């Protein structure tokens, strides 16, 4: 018996070890369904028998004027615009009709919910509520994503730094935030695969003992992600790390760990949320300012006073009007407390604003498909260094700040980021202030912890609170968890305002075809984890080839359109002007440095409610965020295109010029350019700098007239001053 036991024990132990090792290997390297890698749910159109291709026909959103008419009708104000367009709207969209609509056709009823704020949170709430069959309105004082939602680090992440804090500080709230964010990361990548992607991020390791520490941390991160994980983290030797990220400093480099997170185009994601909510029946309007809140005889909120700021921009007097709603939601980010004080001037503030500065550098500073995180900067903060839209984004700082509409990144913060970058890039790479193409500051609306003075230690979690009069406020959180925040907010609103969700009977054909519906059963419950956003249904990694073959646009432009608009790239390409050249056949670039084309301006105005040149340069395209000087040089084209679409007069065009140039100052435009005139841009003088600003803003040294070895002029002579110099003829 003892002999048999001695024989079987090693076999048993070996089998257990093999099974355990095999399980670990399978979990780490099992086949995964990477978001965005699947074929399009709706295949691209095919050529017919006659060799003609019929592009998809997508449903339209209501015009801005029709949306405003709907807002007014909630208070019983009749509108011929709303009456005349209702039948047309239903026939075009065939969507958004609920059981409530069938029973109340022709009746004037208040909205179930009025959402103040059109950022990520407000737009997410509008989509969630609309897909539960509620009657929803969302108003935004500026443009969608005009604040914090367009100024993020562009990551869709759980937060490895929050996980580290959760472990060392035994903080359950931090741990809960990471778990929630990792789950939401998967939904994010699945519902908007064209706007988000997975991104490997490298952690450089300087000391041998850091390898097991970071390995354990990244593996714990993988473990928490579970089925929501994208790919497993892995270790790189020094040689492999240098091969993957050649810009790294070699000395003291032991190796690197690589883990996976998501990245996205934040403002385009925000606009897509708002437009998807509009297709599902929400009334969505930008440039509508709330001037006051209205209460009934019992002191309960029942509406808001608003005015249309576009009328003021057109030189007209903006008339105030009322919007009636059963419940009002405050989702204004950093401006949360200003709306709360409209309701109760004595209320205490709950938002601790924090400034996050980012800089944009040329793309040669990082590999095109890998980011980097510096977990131990000189003052203990974390810096991300990521490829984005062909350039490199670096940030962020984290410091208390005051709330302003367009905060400006300070030189001290910019230089601190550049200094930290120099610390982990190779010494032969000269990190210069002149390489900063754009720089901006975003205000994070952190939930205030009264016992903490350092905003960096605040939990990036959200808070939902309801005032005595019924103002429901959702504050805090981060981009990755916008959907979860919206779900919890709508849940609370349904309970507080005694609303009745119902099925959406006629789901809009967002894909533009009859081939499929969304997989989400819109039965009155939250289904936003399955509701694909506008552009997602027909998107695939190879869609750009169809665009090139059909429209004859450049490859770089075609890829950009697919990754920014998904299947709506068909419409954008169709709106691009013919070039009258052999190739490209369509699409005039706004800037020769970037793939943005004229069709995007027309699409932004006609289909995405763009009302100003800033809307187009900053949030529909991302040119202002990528290169402030290039945005200035593209401004005349954008104004002219928008003037054609919106019938602007000279006074409005002049105002657009002045406002946009001032805005570009918050994007890092040189101070000397703030007074630049259009004629200066048209003549090319806007690219000139004095010697001081050349050192700050120029990407290259002042050029020599000729190479010395090829010069035919004697040393010390200045050929441009000679009488036979071409410049003197």
C-alpha positions as CSV (number, residue, x, y, z in Angstrom):
1,X,0.0,0.0,0.0
2,X,2.8,2.4,0.9
3,X,4.6,1.5,-2.3
4,X,1.5,2.3,-4.4
5,X,1.1,5.6,-2.5
6,X,4.7,6.5,-3.3
7,X,4.1,5.8,-6.9
8,X,0.8,7.7,-7.4
9,X,1.7,10.8,-5.3
10,X,4.3,12.2,-7.8
11,X,1.9,11.5,-10.6
12,X,-0.9,13.3,-8.8
13,X,1.3,16.3,-8.0
14,X,2.6,16.5,-11.5
15,X,-1.0,16.3,-12.9
16,X,-2.2,19.0,-10.6
17,X,0.8,21.2,-11.5
18,X,0.2,20.6,-15.2
19,X,-3.5,21.4,-14.9
20,X,-2.9,24.5,-12.9
21,X,-0.2,25.7,-15.4
22,X,-2.5,24.8,-18.3
23,X,-5.4,26.8,-16.8
24,X,-3.2,29.8,-16.3
25,X,-1.8,29.6,-19.8
26,X,-5.3,29.2,-21.3
27,X,-6.7,32.2,-19.3
28,X,-3.7,34.3,-20.4
29,X,-3.6,33.3,-24.0
30,X,-7.1,32.1,-24.8
31,X,-8.7,33.3,-28.1
32,X,-10.4,36.6,-27.6
33,X,-13.0,38.5,-29.5
34,X,-11.3,41.9,-29.9
35,X,-13.8,44.7,-30.3
36,X,-13.7,46.2,-33.8
37,X,-12.0,43.1,-35.3
38,X,-15.3,41.5,-36.4
39,X,-16.9,42.0,-39.8
40,X,-19.5,44.7,-40.0
41,X,-22.9,43.7,-38.7
42,X,-24.3,45.3,-41.8
43,X,-22.1,44.5,-44.9
44,X,-21.2,47.3,-47.3
45,X,-23.4,47.8,-50.3
46,X,-22.6,45.7,-53.3
47,X,-22.5,46.5,-57.0
48,X,-25.7,45.7,-58.9
49,X,-26.1,44.0,-62.3
50,X,-25.4,47.3,-64.1
51,X,-22.2,47.9,-62.2
52,X,-23.7,50.7,-60.0
53,X,-23.3,50.9,-56.3
54,X,-26.1,52.4,-54.2
55,X,-24.7,53.8,-50.9
56,X,-26.7,53.3,-47.7
57,X,-29.6,55.7,-47.0
58,X,-29.4,56.7,-43.3
59,X,-32.2,58.2,-41.2
60,X,-32.1,61.9,-40.5
61,X,-32.2,63.8,-37.2
62,X,-34.6,66.7,-36.9
63,X,-33.2,70.1,-37.8
64,X,-32.2,72.4,-34.9
65,X,-35.2,74.6,-35.6
66,X,-37.5,71.6,-35.3
67,X,-35.9,70.6,-32.1
68,X,-36.4,74.1,-30.6
69,X,-40.0,74.0,-31.7
70,X,-40.5,70.8,-29.7
71,X,-38.9,72.4,-26.7
72,X,-41.4,75.3,-26.8
73,X,-44.3,72.9,-27.4
74,X,-43.7,71.3,-24.0
75,X,-45.0,74.5,-22.4
76,X,-48.0,74.7,-24.7
77,X,-46.5,77.1,-27.3
78,X,-47.9,76.2,-30.7
79,X,-45.4,76.0,-33.5
80,X,-46.1,75.7,-37.2
81,X,-42.6,74.3,-37.7
82,X,-43.3,71.4,-35.4
83,X,-46.7,70.7,-36.9
84,X,-45.5,70.8,-40.5
85,X,-42.5,68.6,-39.9
86,X,-43.9,65.9,-37.6
87,X,-45.3,63.7,-40.3
88,X,-42.1,64.1,-42.4
89,X,-39.9,63.3,-39.4
90,X,-41.9,60.1,-38.6
91,X,-41.7,58.9,-42.2
92,X,-37.9,59.6,-42.5
93,X,-36.9,58.0,-39.2
94,X,-39.6,55.4,-38.6
95,X,-38.2,55.4,-35.1
96,X,-38.5,56.6,-31.5
97,X,-42.2,55.9,-31.2
98,X,-43.3,54.5,-27.9
99,X,-46.5,53.3,-26.2
100,X,-46.8,56.8,-24.7
101,X,-46.6,58.4,-28.2
102,X,-49.4,56.2,-29.5
103,X,-51.7,57.1,-26.7
104,X,-50.9,60.8,-26.6
105,X,-50.7,61.8,-30.2
106,X,-51.8,65.4,-30.6
107,X,-51.6,66.2,-26.9
108,X,-49.2,68.7,-25.4
109,X,-47.3,67.1,-22.5
110,X,-44.3,68.1,-20.6
111,X,-41.1,66.1,-21.0
112,X,-40.4,63.3,-18.6
113,X,-36.9,64.6,-18.1
114,X,-35.1,67.8,-19.0
115,X,-31.3,67.2,-18.9
116,X,-29.1,70.3,-18.5
117,X,-25.6,69.6,-20.0
118,X,-24.6,68.0,-23.2
119,X,-21.3,66.5,-22.2
120,X,-20.6,62.7,-21.9
121,X,-22.8,62.4,-18.8
122,X,-25.7,64.4,-20.1
123,X,-25.7,62.8,-23.6
124,X,-25.4,59.3,-22.0
125,X,-28.4,60.1,-19.8
126,X,-30.4,61.3,-22.8
127,X,-29.7,58.1,-24.7
128,X,-30.5,55.8,-21.7
129,X,-33.8,57.5,-21.0
130,X,-34.9,57.6,-24.6
131,X,-34.2,53.9,-25.1
132,X,-36.4,53.3,-22.1
133,X,-39.3,55.0,-23.8
134,X,-39.2,58.2,-21.8
135,X,-39.8,61.7,-23.4
136,X,-36.5,63.4,-23.0
137,X,-35.0,66.8,-23.7
138,X,-31.3,67.8,-23.4
139,X,-30.0,71.4,-23.7
140,X,-26.4,72.5,-23.7
141,X,-25.2,76.1,-23.2
142,X,-22.3,75.7,-25.5
143,X,-21.6,72.8,-27.9
144,X,-21.7,69.1,-27.2
145,X,-18.3,68.1,-25.5
146,X,-17.3,71.8,-25.3
147,X,-15.9,71.4,-21.8
148,X,-14.2,68.5,-20.0
149,X,-15.6,65.8,-22.3
150,X,-13.3,66.9,-25.2
151,X,-10.2,67.5,-23.1
152,X,-9.6,64.0,-21.6
153,X,-6.4,61.8,-21.9
154,X,-8.4,59.9,-24.6
155,X,-8.2,56.6,-22.6
156,X,-10.9,54.1,-21.9
157,X,-9.4,52.5,-18.9
158,X,-10.0,50.9,-15.6
159,X,-7.1,52.8,-14.0
160,X,-4.0,50.9,-13.0
161,X,-3.0,53.7,-10.6
162,X,-6.4,53.5,-8.9
163,X,-5.9,49.8,-8.5
164,X,-2.5,50.3,-6.9
165,X,-4.0,52.8,-4.4
166,X,-6.8,50.4,-3.7
167,X,-4.4,47.7,-2.7
168,X,-1.9,49.7,-0.7
169,X,-4.6,51.9,1.0
170,X,-7.1,49.0,1.3
171,X,-9.6,51.4,-0.3
172,X,-12.8,49.5,-1.4
173,X,-14.1,52.6,-3.2
174,X,-11.1,52.7,-5.4
175,X,-11.3,49.0,-6.0
176,X,-15.0,49.2,-6.9
177,X,-14.3,52.1,-9.3
178,X,-11.7,49.9,-11.2
179,X,-14.0,46.9,-11.4
180,X,-16.8,49.1,-12.7
181,X,-14.6,50.8,-15.2
182,X,-13.2,47.6,-16.6
183,X,-16.7,46.3,-17.2
184,X,-17.7,49.6,-18.9
185,X,-14.5,49.5,-21.0
186,X,-15.9,46.4,-22.8
187,X,-19.3,48.0,-23.4
188,X,-17.5,51.1,-24.7
189,X,-15.5,49.3,-27.2
190,X,-18.4,47.2,-28.4
191,X,-21.0,49.9,-28.9
192,X,-18.6,52.3,-30.7
193,X,-15.9,50.2,-32.3
194,X,-15.2,52.9,-34.9
195,X,-14.4,55.5,-32.3
196,X,-12.5,53.3,-29.8
197,X,-9.7,50.8,-30.0
198,X,-7.4,48.7,-27.8
199,X,-4.0,50.1,-27.1
200,X,-0.9,48.4,-25.6
201,X,0.7,50.6,-22.9
202,X,4.3,50.1,-21.8
203,X,5.6,50.5,-18.2
204,X,9.4,51.0,-18.3
205,X,11.3,49.1,-15.6
206,X,14.5,50.6,-14.2
207,X,15.2,48.2,-11.3
208,X,15.1,44.4,-11.3
209,X,12.8,44.3,-8.3
210,X,10.2,46.4,-10.1
211,X,9.6,43.6,-12.6
212,X,7.8,41.3,-10.2
213,X,6.0,44.2,-8.6
214,X,4.6,45.6,-11.9
215,X,4.0,42.0,-13.2
216,X,1.8,41.2,-10.2
217,X,0.0,44.5,-10.6
218,X,-0.8,44.1,-14.3
219,X,-1.8,40.5,-13.8
220,X,-4.1,41.5,-11.1
221,X,-5.5,44.1,-13.5
222,X,-6.0,41.3,-16.1
223,X,-7.7,39.1,-13.5
224,X,-10.1,41.9,-12.5
225,X,-11.0,42.5,-16.1
226,X,-11.9,38.8,-16.5
227,X,-14.1,38.3,-19.6
228,X,-14.0,42.0,-20.1
229,X,-10.3,41.9,-20.7
230,X,-8.8,42.7,-24.1
231,X,-5.4,41.0,-24.1
232,X,-3.1,39.8,-21.4
233,X,-0.2,41.8,-20.1
234,X,3.4,40.6,-20.8
235,X,7.0,41.2,-20.0
236,X,9.6,42.5,-22.4
237,X,13.3,42.3,-22.0
238,X,15.5,45.4,-22.5
239,X,16.2,44.5,-26.2
240,X,12.5,43.8,-27.0
241,X,11.4,47.0,-25.1
242,X,13.8,49.1,-27.2
243,X,12.6,47.4,-30.3
244,X,9.0,48.2,-29.5
245,X,9.7,51.8,-28.2
246,X,12.9,53.0,-29.8
247,X,12.6,56.4,-28.3
248,X,13.2,55.1,-24.7
249,X,16.3,56.0,-22.7
250,X,18.6,52.9,-22.7
251,X,20.6,53.5,-19.5
252,X,19.1,52.0,-16.4
253,X,16.4,50.2,-18.4
254,X,15.9,46.7,-17.1
255,X,12.9,45.8,-19.3
256,X,9.2,46.7,-19.6
257,X,5.8,45.4,-18.9
258,X,3.0,45.9,-21.4
259,X,-0.7,45.9,-20.5
260,X,-3.8,46.7,-22.5
261,X,-6.4,49.5,-22.2
262,X,-8.7,51.3,-24.6
263,X,-8.3,54.6,-26.4
264,X,-11.0,56.8,-28.1
265,X,-11.9,60.0,-29.9
266,X,-13.6,61.7,-27.0
267,X,-15.5,64.6,-28.6
268,X,-16.7,62.6,-31.6
269,X,-17.9,59.9,-29.1
270,X,-19.8,62.6,-27.3
271,X,-21.4,64.0,-30.5
272,X,-22.3,60.4,-31.5
273,X,-24.0,59.8,-28.2
274,X,-26.1,63.0,-28.7
275,X,-27.0,62.2,-32.3
276,X,-27.9,58.6,-31.4
277,X,-30.2,59.9,-28.6
278,X,-31.8,62.3,-31.2
279,X,-32.5,59.3,-33.5
280,X,-34.2,57.5,-30.6
281,X,-36.5,60.5,-30.1
282,X,-34.7,62.8,-27.7
283,X,-34.9,66.5,-28.2
284,X,-31.3,67.5,-28.3
285,X,-30.2,71.1,-28.8
286,X,-26.9,72.9,-28.3
287,X,-26.4,76.6,-27.6
288,X,-29.5,76.8,-25.4
289,X,-28.7,78.5,-22.1
290,X,-30.7,77.9,-18.9
291,X,-31.3,81.3,-17.3
292,X,-33.5,80.1,-14.5
293,X,-35.4,77.2,-13.0
294,X,-39.2,77.1,-12.5
295,X,-41.1,75.7,-9.6
296,X,-44.7,75.0,-8.9
297,X,-46.9,76.2,-6.0
298,X,-45.4,73.5,-3.8
299,X,-41.8,74.5,-4.4
300,X,-41.1,71.6,-6.7
301,X,-39.2,72.0,-10.0
302,X,-41.3,71.7,-13.1
303,X,-39.3,73.4,-15.8
304,X,-36.6,75.9,-16.8
305,X,-36.3,79.2,-18.6
306,X,-33.9,79.1,-21.5
307,X,-32.7,81.2,-24.5
308,X,-31.2,80.5,-27.8
309,X,-27.6,81.8,-28.0
310,X,-27.4,81.3,-31.7
311,X,-29.9,84.2,-32.2
312,X,-27.5,86.5,-30.3
313,X,-24.6,85.4,-32.5
314,X,-26.7,86.3,-35.5
315,X,-27.3,89.8,-34.1
316,X,-30.8,89.2,-33.0
317,X,-32.4,89.5,-29.6
318,X,-32.7,86.1,-28.0
319,X,-36.2,85.5,-26.7
320,X,-36.6,83.5,-23.5
321,X,-39.0,80.6,-23.4
322,X,-40.0,77.8,-21.0
323,X,-39.4,74.1,-21.1
324,X,-41.7,72.0,-18.9
325,X,-40.6,68.7,-17.5
326,X,-41.6,66.3,-14.7
327,X,-38.0,66.0,-13.6
328,X,-34.8,68.1,-14.1
329,X,-31.3,66.5,-14.2
330,X,-28.2,68.6,-13.7
331,X,-25.3,67.1,-15.6
332,X,-23.1,70.1,-16.2
333,X,-19.7,68.8,-15.1
334,X,-17.5,71.5,-13.6
335,X,-20.5,73.9,-13.6
336,X,-22.6,71.6,-11.5
337,X,-22.7,74.0,-8.5
338,X,-23.8,76.9,-10.6
339,X,-27.0,75.1,-11.5
340,X,-27.5,73.8,-8.0
341,X,-27.3,77.4,-6.8
342,X,-30.0,78.4,-9.3
343,X,-32.2,76.0,-7.3
344,X,-30.9,76.9,-3.8
345,X,-28.4,79.8,-3.5
346,X,-27.4,78.6,0.0
347,X,-26.4,75.1,-1.1
348,X,-22.8,74.0,-0.3
349,X,-20.5,73.1,-3.2
350,X,-19.8,69.5,-4.0
351,X,-17.3,69.8,-6.9
352,X,-13.6,70.2,-6.4
353,X,-12.3,71.4,-9.8
354,X,-8.9,70.1,-10.9
355,X,-6.9,71.2,-13.9
356,X,-5.5,68.6,-16.2
357,X,-3.0,69.9,-18.8
358,X,-2.1,68.0,-22.0
359,X,0.3,68.8,-24.7
360,X,0.4,67.5,-28.3
361,X,3.7,66.6,-29.9
362,X,4.6,65.3,-33.4
363,X,4.0,61.7,-34.1
364,X,7.7,60.8,-34.2
365,X,7.9,61.0,-30.4
366,X,6.1,57.7,-30.0
367,X,5.3,54.5,-31.9
368,X,2.0,54.6,-33.7
369,X,0.6,51.6,-32.0
370,X,1.9,51.7,-28.4
371,X,1.6,54.1,-25.5
372,X,3.7,54.6,-22.4
373,X,3.0,55.4,-18.7
374,X,5.4,56.9,-16.3
375,X,4.2,55.8,-12.9
376,X,6.7,57.7,-10.9
377,X,7.3,61.3,-12.0
378,X,9.4,63.7,-10.0
379,X,6.5,64.7,-7.8
380,X,4.7,61.4,-7.7
381,X,2.1,62.0,-10.3
382,X,1.5,59.8,-13.4
383,X,2.1,60.8,-17.0
384,X,0.7,59.1,-20.0
385,X,2.5,59.3,-23.4
386,X,0.1,58.1,-26.1
387,X,-0.2,58.0,-29.9
388,X,-3.4,59.8,-30.9
389,X,-4.7,60.9,-34.4
390,X,-1.2,60.7,-35.9
391,X,0.4,62.8,-33.2
392,X,1.5,62.1,-29.6
393,X,-0.4,63.3,-26.5
394,X,1.3,63.7,-23.2
395,X,-0.2,64.5,-19.8
396,X,-1.7,65.1,-17.4
397,X,-1.2,67.4,-14.5
398,X,-3.5,67.4,-11.6
399,X,-3.9,70.6,-9.5
400,X,-6.7,72.7,-7.9
401,X,-8.0,75.4,-10.2
402,X,-10.8,77.9,-10.7
403,X,-13.6,77.2,-13.1
404,X,-13.5,79.1,-16.4
405,X,-15.1,78.5,-19.8
406,X,-11.9,78.0,-21.8
407,X,-8.9,77.5,-19.3
408,X,-5.4,78.1,-20.7
409,X,-2.5,75.7,-20.1
410,X,0.2,77.6,-18.2
411,X,3.8,77.6,-19.3
412,X,4.9,76.1,-16.0
413,X,2.6,73.1,-16.5
414,X,3.7,72.7,-20.1
415,X,7.4,72.8,-19.2
416,X,6.8,70.3,-16.3
417,X,5.4,67.8,-18.8
418,X,8.3,68.3,-21.2
419,X,10.8,68.0,-18.4
420,X,9.3,64.6,-17.3
421,X,9.3,63.4,-20.9
422,X,13.0,64.2,-21.2
423,X,13.6,61.9,-18.2
424,X,12.5,58.7,-20.0
425,X,13.3,59.5,-23.7
426,X,16.7,58.9,-25.2
427,X,19.2,61.8,-24.5
428,X,19.7,62.3,-28.3
429,X,16.1,63.2,-28.7
430,X,15.9,67.0,-28.1
431,X,12.5,67.6,-26.5
432,X,11.8,71.3,-27.4
433,X,9.1,73.7,-26.4
434,X,8.8,74.4,-30.2
435,X,7.6,70.8,-30.7
436,X,4.4,71.5,-28.8
437,X,1.8,71.7,-31.5
438,X,-1.1,72.3,-29.1
439,X,-1.7,72.5,-25.4
440,X,-4.9,72.7,-23.5
441,X,-6.3,72.5,-19.9
442,X,-9.4,70.5,-19.0
443,X,-11.3,70.9,-15.7
444,X,-12.1,67.6,-14.1
445,X,-15.3,67.8,-11.9
446,X,-14.0,65.7,-9.0
447,X,-16.3,64.9,-6.2
448,X,-15.1,66.8,-3.2
449,X,-13.6,65.0,-0.2
450,X,-13.8,67.6,2.7
451,X,-10.9,65.8,4.5
452,X,-8.5,66.0,1.6
453,X,-6.4,69.0,0.5
454,X,-4.7,67.3,-2.4
455,X,-7.1,66.9,-5.4
456,X,-4.9,64.1,-6.8
457,X,-6.0,61.8,-4.0
458,X,-9.7,62.3,-4.7
459,X,-11.6,59.3,-6.0
460,X,-12.8,59.7,-9.6
461,X,-16.2,58.3,-8.6
462,X,-19.6,59.9,-9.2
463,X,-22.2,61.2,-6.9
464,X,-26.0,61.3,-7.4
465,X,-27.9,63.6,-5.2
466,X,-31.5,65.1,-5.2
467,X,-32.4,68.5,-3.7
468,X,-35.5,69.2,-1.7
469,X,-37.1,70.8,-4.7
470,X,-36.3,67.8,-6.9
471,X,-33.2,68.8,-8.8
472,X,-31.3,65.6,-9.5
473,X,-27.6,66.1,-9.9
474,X,-25.0,63.6,-11.2
475,X,-21.4,64.8,-10.6
476,X,-17.9,63.4,-10.8
477,X,-17.0,60.1,-12.5
478,X,-14.9,59.8,-15.7
479,X,-15.4,59.1,-19.4
480,X,-15.1,55.4,-19.2
481,X,-18.0,55.1,-16.8
482,X,-20.4,57.5,-18.4
483,X,-22.8,54.7,-19.3
484,X,-23.0,53.3,-15.8
485,X,-23.5,56.9,-14.4
486,X,-26.3,57.4,-16.9
487,X,-28.0,54.2,-15.9
488,X,-27.9,54.9,-12.2
489,X,-29.1,58.5,-12.8
490,X,-32.1,57.4,-14.9
491,X,-32.9,54.7,-12.3
492,X,-33.0,57.3,-9.6
493,X,-35.0,59.7,-11.8
494,X,-37.7,57.0,-12.5
495,X,-38.0,56.4,-8.8
496,X,-38.0,60.1,-7.7
497,X,-40.3,61.4,-10.4
498,X,-42.5,58.3,-10.6
499,X,-41.9,57.9,-14.3
500,X,-43.2,55.0,-16.4
501,X,-40.7,53.5,-18.8
502,X,-42.2,51.7,-21.7
503,X,-41.0,49.7,-24.8
504,X,-39.9,51.5,-27.9
505,X,-42.3,50.1,-30.5
506,X,-40.6,51.4,-33.6
507,X,-36.9,51.2,-33.3
508,X,-35.1,53.6,-35.7
509,X,-33.2,51.9,-38.5
510,X,-29.9,53.5,-37.5
511,X,-27.9,51.2,-39.8
512,X,-29.7,52.7,-42.8
513,X,-30.9,49.2,-44.0
514,X,-33.7,46.8,-43.3
515,X,-31.2,44.0,-42.7
516,X,-31.0,44.2,-38.9
517,X,-32.2,45.8,-35.7
518,X,-29.9,46.4,-32.7
519,X,-29.7,43.3,-30.5
520,X,-30.9,45.3,-27.6
521,X,-34.5,44.5,-26.7
522,X,-35.9,48.0,-25.9
523,X,-38.4,46.8,-23.4
524,X,-38.3,49.8,-21.0
525,X,-35.2,48.6,-19.1
526,X,-31.7,49.9,-19.5
527,X,-30.1,48.4,-22.6
528,X,-27.4,50.9,-23.4
529,X,-24.7,48.2,-23.0
530,X,-26.1,46.7,-26.2
531,X,-27.3,49.8,-28.1
532,X,-24.7,50.6,-30.8
533,X,-24.0,54.2,-31.6
534,X,-24.6,55.9,-34.9
535,X,-21.9,54.8,-37.3
536,X,-21.2,51.4,-35.6
537,X,-23.4,49.0,-37.5
538,X,-21.7,49.1,-40.9
539,X,-18.1,49.7,-39.6
540,X,-15.3,47.3,-40.2
541,X,-11.5,47.5,-40.5
542,X,-11.8,47.2,-44.3
543,X,-14.6,49.7,-44.9
544,X,-12.0,52.3,-46.0
545,X,-11.3,50.2,-49.1
546,X,-14.9,50.5,-50.2
547,X,-14.7,54.3,-49.9
548,X,-11.5,54.5,-51.9
549,X,-12.9,52.3,-54.7
550,X,-16.3,54.1,-54.9
551,X,-15.4,57.8,-54.2
552,X,-11.7,57.9,-55.2
553,X,-10.5,59.5,-51.9
554,X,-7.0,59.3,-50.5
555,X,-6.2,56.2,-48.4
556,X,-5.3,58.3,-45.3
557,X,-8.5,60.3,-45.7
558,X,-10.6,57.1,-46.1
559,X,-9.2,55.5,-43.0
560,X,-9.7,58.7,-41.0
561,X,-13.4,59.0,-42.1
562,X,-14.1,55.4,-41.2
563,X,-12.5,55.7,-37.8
564,X,-14.3,59.0,-37.1
565,X,-17.7,58.4,-38.6
566,X,-18.1,54.6,-39.0
567,X,-20.6,53.8,-41.7
568,X,-21.5,57.5,-41.9
569,X,-18.3,57.9,-43.8
570,X,-20.4,57.1,-46.9
571,X,-22.3,60.3,-46.3
572,X,-19.2,62.4,-45.5
573,X,-17.4,61.2,-48.6
574,X,-20.5,62.0,-50.7
575,X,-20.5,65.5,-49.3
576,X,-16.9,66.1,-50.3
577,X,-16.2,68.3,-53.3
578,X,-14.8,66.9,-56.6
579,X,-11.2,67.9,-57.0
580,X,-11.2,67.8,-60.9
581,X,-7.9,65.8,-60.6
582,X,-7.1,62.3,-61.6
583,X,-6.6,61.4,-57.9
584,X,-7.9,62.0,-55.4
585,X,-11.3,62.4,-57.1
586,X,-13.0,63.9,-54.0
587,X,-12.1,65.8,-50.9
588,X,-10.3,69.1,-50.4
589,X,-8.2,69.0,-47.3
590,X,-8.7,71.7,-44.7
591,X,-5.0,71.4,-43.8
592,X,-2.4,69.6,-45.9
593,X,-0.9,68.2,-42.7
594,X,-4.0,66.2,-41.7
595,X,-6.7,64.1,-43.3
596,X,-9.7,66.4,-42.5
597,X,-11.7,67.3,-45.7
598,X,-14.4,69.7,-46.7
599,X,-17.2,67.1,-46.6
600,X,-16.8,66.9,-42.8
601,X,-17.7,70.6,-42.5
602,X,-20.9,70.1,-44.5
603,X,-21.7,66.9,-42.6
604,X,-21.2,68.6,-39.2
605,X,-23.6,71.4,-40.1
606,X,-26.3,69.2,-41.7
607,X,-26.2,66.2,-39.5
608,X,-24.5,67.1,-36.2
609,X,-25.8,70.6,-35.3
610,X,-22.4,72.4,-35.7
611,X,-23.2,76.1,-35.3
612,X,-19.7,77.7,-35.1
613,X,-16.3,77.4,-36.6
614,X,-15.0,76.3,-33.2
615,X,-17.5,73.4,-33.3
616,X,-16.0,72.1,-36.5
617,X,-12.3,72.7,-35.8
618,X,-12.3,71.5,-32.2
619,X,-15.1,68.9,-31.8
620,X,-16.3,67.6,-35.2
621,X,-12.8,67.4,-36.6
622,X,-9.9,67.5,-34.0
623,X,-7.6,69.9,-35.8
624,X,-7.6,72.6,-33.0
625,X,-6.5,69.9,-30.5
626,X,-3.9,68.5,-32.9
627,X,-2.2,71.7,-34.2
628,X,-3.4,75.2,-33.2
629,X,-1.4,76.9,-36.0
630,X,-2.8,74.5,-38.6
631,X,-6.3,75.2,-37.3
632,X,-5.7,79.0,-37.7
633,X,-4.6,78.5,-41.2
634,X,-7.7,76.3,-42.0
635,X,-10.1,78.8,-40.4
636,X,-10.9,80.8,-43.6
637,X,-11.9,77.6,-45.4
638,X,-14.1,76.5,-42.5
639,X,-15.9,79.9,-42.2
640,X,-16.5,80.0,-45.9
641,X,-18.0,76.5,-46.0
642,X,-20.2,77.1,-43.0
643,X,-21.3,80.5,-44.3
644,X,-22.6,78.7,-47.5
645,X,-24.5,76.2,-45.4
646,X,-25.9,78.5,-42.7
647,X,-26.2,81.7,-44.8
648,X,-24.0,83.9,-42.6
649,X,-23.6,87.6,-43.4
650,X,-20.3,89.5,-43.2
651,X,-20.9,90.5,-39.6
652,X,-21.4,86.9,-38.5
653,X,-18.3,85.8,-40.4
654,X,-16.2,88.5,-38.7
655,X,-17.5,87.4,-35.3
656,X,-16.6,83.8,-36.1
657,X,-13.1,84.8,-37.0
658,X,-12.6,86.8,-33.7
659,X,-14.2,84.1,-31.5
660,X,-12.2,81.3,-33.0
661,X,-8.9,83.0,-32.8
662,X,-9.5,83.7,-29.1
663,X,-10.5,80.1,-28.6
664,X,-7.3,78.9,-30.3
665,X,-5.4,80.8,-27.6
666,X,-6.7,78.1,-25.1
667,X,-5.3,75.5,-27.5
668,X,-1.8,76.9,-27.4
669,X,-1.8,79.4,-30.2
670,X,1.1,81.9,-29.9
671,X,0.0,85.2,-28.2
672,X,1.2,87.3,-31.1
673,X,-1.4,85.5,-33.3
674,X,-4.4,86.7,-31.3
675,X,-4.7,89.8,-33.3
676,X,-4.1,88.2,-36.7
677,X,-6.5,89.1,-39.5
678,X,-7.8,86.9,-42.3
679,X,-5.8,88.7,-44.9
680,X,-2.7,87.7,-42.9
681,X,-3.6,84.1,-43.1
682,X,-4.5,84.2,-46.7
683,X,-1.1,85.9,-47.5
684,X,0.9,83.4,-45.5
685,X,2.1,86.0,-42.9
686,X,0.3,84.1,-40.1
687,X,3.2,81.6,-40.1
688,X,5.8,84.2,-39.3
689,X,7.4,84.5,-35.9
690,X,9.8,86.9,-34.3
691,X,13.1,85.4,-32.9
692,X,11.6,85.0,-29.3
693,X,8.5,83.2,-30.5
694,X,10.5,81.1,-33.0
695,X,12.2,79.4,-30.0
696,X,8.9,78.8,-28.3
697,X,6.7,77.7,-31.2
698,X,8.8,76.8,-34.2
699,X,9.4,73.1,-34.9
700,X,12.8,73.8,-36.6
701,X,15.8,76.1,-36.4
702,X,16.0,79.2,-38.5
703,X,17.1,77.9,-41.9
704,X,20.5,78.7,-43.4
705,X,20.3,80.5,-46.8
706,X,22.5,77.7,-48.3
707,X,24.6,74.8,-47.2
708,X,28.1,76.1,-46.5
709,X,29.8,73.3,-48.6
710,X,27.7,74.3,-51.6
711,X,28.0,78.1,-51.2
712,X,29.4,80.1,-54.1
713,X,29.5,83.2,-51.9
714,X,32.6,84.1,-49.9
715,X,32.5,83.7,-46.2
716,X,31.0,86.7,-44.4
717,X,29.1,87.9,-47.4
718,X,25.3,88.2,-47.3
719,X,23.9,87.3,-50.7
720,X,20.4,88.8,-49.9
721,X,21.9,92.2,-49.6
722,X,23.8,92.2,-52.9
723,X,22.4,94.3,-55.7
724,X,21.9,91.3,-57.9
725,X,20.0,89.4,-55.3
726,X,16.6,88.1,-56.6
727,X,14.8,89.8,-53.7
728,X,16.0,93.2,-55.0
729,X,14.7,92.7,-58.5
